[in-house]
Amino acid sequence: MNEPWLLLVLGGLLGILLAALAVLFMQVRRLPVEQQQQEARLQTRLEQLSRELATFQQGSIRMGEEIIALRQQVKRLEDKQLKLEQHDPQSLPYNQAARLVGMGASIEDLTQSCGLSKAEAELFVKLHASRQA
């Protein structure tokens, strides 16, 4: 009488084991499909990020080119301003006075070297002192 009960328990355990194996088999079969879907999502995201990176790179290149162009334009304007200052006979004494004041010249030095009046020389010295402060 003990044997049928034991067979029943073993049959139940075998049924549970078969059910667990069936569930495991179904999960293993679904795994490659889920993996392919995940891979497709990752590939799409990678392509999107690559496009965004290319856009940022192009923007950076354009910005760099614009900065170079602006630097060149500033250089041309500085050169043009310097030429204009050098060719203007009225500004020559003032340009020379500004350089001399920057080197520490006195009011008397400015009046003698540049032909400035005492008031103009004093003004140059005061302007230079206020710029250094």
DRENNU-965066 format. One record per residue: residue in one letter; x, y, z of N, C-alpha, C in turn. Coordinates in steps of 0.1 Angstrom, whole numbers, padded with zeros to 4 digits, always signed. Layout:
// DRENNU-965066
AXYZXYZXYZ;...
This chain:
// DRENNU-965066
M+0008-0012+0000+0000+0000+0000+0009+0013+0000;N+0020+0011+0004+0030+0022+0004+0035+0026-0010;E+0035+0016-0019+0040+0019-0032+0032+0028-0040;P+0019+0028-0040+0011+0037-0049+0013+0051-0044;W+0014+0053-0031+0016+0067-0026+0029+0072-0030;L+0039+0064-0030+0053+0068-0034+0053+0071-0049;L+0046+0063-0057+0045+0065-0071+0037+0078-0074;L+0027+0081-0066+0020+0093-0068+0029+0106-0065;V+0037+0105-0054+0046+0116-0051+0056+0117-0062;L+0062+0106-0066+0072+0107-0077+0066+0112-0090;G+0054+0108-0093+0047+0113-0105+0045+0128-0104;G+0041+0133-0092+0039+0147-0090+0052+0155-0092;L+0062+0150-0086+0075+0156-0087+0080+0156-0102;L+0078+0145-0108+0081+0145-0123+0073+0155-0131;G+0060+0157-0127+0052+0166-0134+0057+0181-0132;I+0060+0184-0119+0066+0197-0116+0079+0199-0123;L+0087+0189-0124+0100+0190-0131+0098+0193-0146;L+0088+0185-0152+0086+0187-0166+0080+0201-0168;A+0071+0206-0160+0066+0220-0161+0077+0230-0160;A+0086+0228-0151+0097+0238-0149+0106+0238-0161;L+0108+0226-0167+0117+0225-0179+0110+0231-0191;A+0097+0230-0192+0089+0236-0203+0090+0251-0202;V+0088+0257-0190+0089+0271-0188+0103+0276-0191;L+0113+0269-0187+0127+0272-0189+0130+0272-0204;F+0125+0262-0211+0127+0260-0226+0120+0272-0233;M+0108+0277-0229+0102+0288-0235+0110+0301-0233;Q+0115+0303-0221+0123+0315-0219+0136+0315-0227;V+0142+0303-0228+0154+0302-0236+0151+0305-0251;R+0140+0301-0256+0136+0303-0270+0133+0318-0272;R+0128+0325-0262+0125+0339-0263+0137+0348-0262;L+0147+0343-0255+0159+0351-0253+0166+0357-0265;P+0168+0349-0276+0174+0354-0288+0166+0365-0294;V+0152+0364-0294+0144+0374-0300+0145+0387-0292;E+0144+0386-0279+0146+0398-0271+0160+0404-0273;Q+0170+0396-0274+0183+0401-0276+0184+0408-0289;Q+0178+0403-0300+0178+0409-0313+0171+0423-0312;Q+0160+0423-0305+0152+0436-0303+0160+0446-0296;Q+0167+0442-0285+0176+0451-0278+0187+0456-0287;E+0193+0447-0294+0204+0451-0303+0199+0461-0314;A+0187+0459-0319+0181+0468-0329+0179+0482-0322;R+0174+0482-0310+0172+0495-0303+0186+0502-0301;L+0196+0494-0297+0209+0500-0294+0215+0505-0307;Q+0213+0498-0318+0218+0502-0331+0212+0515-0335;T+0199+0516-0333+0191+0529-0337+0197+0540-0329;R+0198+0538-0316+0203+0549-0307+0218+0553-0311;L+0226+0543-0314+0240+0546-0319+0240+0554-0331;E+0231+0551-0341+0230+0559-0353+0226+0573-0350;Q+0216+0575-0341+0211+0588-0337+0222+0596-0331;L+0229+0590-0322+0240+0597-0315+0252+0600-0325;S+0254+0592-0334+0264+0595-0345+0260+0607-0353;R+0248+0608-0356+0243+0619-0364+0244+0632-0356;E+0241+0631-0343+0242+0643-0334+0256+0647-0333;L+0265+0638-0331+0280+0641-0330+0285+0647-0343;A+0281+0642-0354+0285+0648-0367+0280+0663-0368;T+0268+0665-0363+0262+0679-0364+0270+0688-0355;F+0274+0683-0343+0282+0691-0333+0295+0694-0339;Q+0301+0684-0346+0315+0686-0352+0314+0696-0363;Q+0304+0695-0371+0303+0705-0382+0301+0719-0376;G+0293+0720-0366+0291+0733-0359+0304+0739-0354;S+0312+0730-0347+0324+0734-0342+0334+0739-0352;I+0334+0731-0363+0343+0735-0375+0339+0749-0380;R+0326+0751-0382+0321+0764-0387+0325+0775-0377;M+0323+0772-0365+0326+0783-0355+0341+0786-0355;G+0349+0776-0356+0364+0778-0357+0367+0786-0369;E+0361+0783-0380+0364+0791-0393+0359+0805-0391;E+0348+0807-0384+0343+0821-0382+0353+0829-0373;I+0358+0822-0363+0368+0828-0353+0380+0832-0361;I+0385+0823-0370+0397+0826-0378+0394+0838-0386;A+0383+0839-0393+0379+0850-0402+0378+0863-0394;L+0373+0862-0382+0372+0874-0373+0386+0879-0369;R+0394+0870-0366+0408+0873-0362+0415+0880-0373;Q+0413+0875-0385+0419+0881-0397+0414+0895-0399;Q+0401+0896-0398+0395+0909-0400+0400+0919-0389;V+0401+0915-0377+0406+0924-0366+0421+0928-0370;K+0429+0918-0374+0442+0921-0378+0443+0931-0389;R+0434+0930-0399+0434+0939-0410+0430+0953-0405;L+0420+0954-0396+0416+0967-0391+0427+0973-0383;E+0434+0965-0375+0445+0970-0367+0456+0976-0376;D+0459+0969-0387+0469+0973-0396+0465+0986-0403;K+0452+0987-0407+0447+0998-0413+0447+1010-0404;Q+0443+1008-0391+0443+1019-0382+0458+1024-0379;L+0467+1015-0379+0481+1019-0377+0486+1027-0389;K+0483+1023-0401+0487+1030-0413+0481+1044-0413;L+0468+1045-0409+0461+1058-0409+0468+1067-0398;E+0471+1061-0387+0478+1069-0376+0492+1074-0381;Q+0499+1066-0388+0512+1069-0392+0512+1079-0404;H+0502+1079-0412+0501+1089-0423+0494+1102-0420;D+0488+1103-0408+0481+1115-0405+0492+1124-0398;P+0496+1135-0405+0507+1143-0399+0503+1150-0386;Q+0490+1153-0385+0486+1159-0372+0486+1150-0360;S+0485+1137-0362+0485+1128-0351+0498+1123-0347;L+0508+1125-0356+0522+1120-0353+0527+1125-0339;P+0526+1138-0336+0532+1142-0323+0524+1135-0312;Y+0511+1133-0313+0503+1127-0302+0507+1113-0301;N+0509+1106-0312+0513+1092-0311+0526+1090-0304;Q+0536+1099-0308+0549+1099-0302+0548+1102-0287;A+0540+1112-0284+0538+1116-0270+0532+1104-0262;A+0523+1097-0267+0517+1086-0260+0527+1075-0257;R+0536+1073-0267+0547+1063-0265+0556+1068-0254;L+0560+1080-0255+0570+1086-0246+0564+1085-0231;V+0551+1089-0230+0545+1089-0217+0545+1074-0211;G+0542+1065-0220+0543+1051-0216+0556+1047-0211;M+0567+1053-0216+0581+1050-0212+0585+1058-0200;G+0576+1067-0195+0579+1075-0183+0584+1089-0186;A+0582+1095-0197+0587+1108-0200+0580+1118-0192;S+0587+1129-0189+0581+1140-0181+0574+1150-0190;I+0567+1160-0184+0560+1170-0192+0570+1178-0200;E+0581+1181-0195+0592+1189-0202+0597+1181-0214;D+0598+1168-0212+0603+1159-0223+0593+1160-0235;L+0580+1159-0231+0570+1160-0241+0569+1173-0249;T+0571+1184-0242+0570+1197-0249+0582+1198-0258;Q+0594+1193-0254+0606+1195-0262+0606+1185-0274;S+0603+1172-0271+0604+1162-0282+0592+1162-0292;C+0580+1165-0287+0569+1164-0296+0563+1178-0300;G+0568+1189-0295+0563+1202-0298+0549+1204-0293;L+0546+1198-0282+0533+1200-0275+0533+1212-0266;S+0522+1218-0264+0521+1229-0254+0522+1222-0240;K+0525+1230-0230+0526+1225-0216+0512+1219-0212;A+0501+1225-0216+0488+1220-0212+0485+1206-0219;E+0489+1205-0232+0487+1192-0238+0496+1181-0232;A+0508+1185-0229+0517+1175-0222+0512+1171-0209;E+0507+1181-0201+0501+1177-0188+0489+1168-0190;L+0481+1171-0200+0469+1162-0203+0473+1148-0206;F+0484+1147-0214+0489+1133-0218+0493+1126-0205;V+0500+1133-0197+0506+1126-0184+0494+1122-0175;K+0484+1131-0174+0472+1128-0165+0464+1116-0171;L+0462+1116-0184+0455+1105-0191+0462+1092-0189;H+0475+1092-0190+0483+1080-0189+0483+1075-0174;A+0483+1084-0165+0483+1081-0150+0469+1074-0147;S+0458+1080-0153+0445+1074-0150+0444+1060-0156;R+0450+1058-0167+0449+1044-0174+0457+1034-0166;Q+0468+1038-0159+0476+1029-0152+0470+1026-0138;A+0461+1035-0133+0455+1033-0120+0444+1023-0120;
